[in-house]
Amino acid sequence: MLGDNGSGRRNAMAVARRMALTYRESPYGLVLLAGDVCYYGHIDDRYDAVFTRPYRALIDAGVSWELAVGNHDVEDGNGGADEVAAELSHFGKDRSYYAARHGPVEVFVIDSGMALAGGDAAVEQLAWLTTSLRASRAPWKVALMHHPMYSSGHHGSSMRLRRALEPILAEGAVDLAFAGHDHHYERTTPQQGVVHVVSGGGCKLTLAGRSAFTAVAESALHFVHVVVRGERLDARAIAADGRVIDRFTLRHRRPQPAGA
């Protein structure tokens, strides 16, 4: 989540400043946004406040952005689908689920709200995801969505999403799945081979609990910095004050042959 009013805006600016400082120390080319870009108004009226001003340093550096639609991107204004279309347009996207290749990493952006709503659009998205993962030749596969499949926070795990998506992500050899919605940091132990990260601490905070699947959890303003080198992925969850909340390393995950 990027921006808000009052304390939320100050929090978002603090995280954005830390992201810019980290960029100077270790430049990166991509930022993943896990939804809820704009609260309290239409994105056309709030884009400068919630995105351009906080992230000017990264925008000027030419960083790329991938975006998963959040529930507040839809429900807080009067436009509904129009608001989503406007938000996607601001970020240069023509639909709410898609795949984007960045070097050795392919990002599979999932519209989790659509998946939860069900119907023909949800079925089409799941078919697209299954086919796209199978076709991908990227060494690293990362999923990005708003609602978490695994979370010990305020909203908790979406079991409906887990039932729908987990077999597809596992079969498709996804390495890492990012989500937002809950306003804390949490990393799971591998679930069906996939490590899940809730990274919703970019603007406001809620309490973080722990579950059997939790490796690390903390309620803190933060972002996650990822570096991929060959068959190794190193990640750090960095708090707004520069403290490292968590660090972890993944090794390249190979798909298992059918029947293995």
Secondary structure, DSSP 8 states (H G I E B T S, - for coil): ----STHHHHHHHHHHHHHHHHHHHS--SEEEE-S----SS-HHHHHIIIIITTTHHHHHTT-EEEE---THHHHSSS-THHHHHHHHHHTT-SSSSEEEEETTEEEEE--HHHHHH-SHHHHHHHHHHHHHHHH---SEEEEE-SS-SS--SSS---HHHHHHHHHHHHHTT--EEEE-SSSSEEEE--BTTBEEEEE--SS--------TTEEEEE---EEEEEEEETTEEEEEEEETTS-EEEEEEEE------TT-
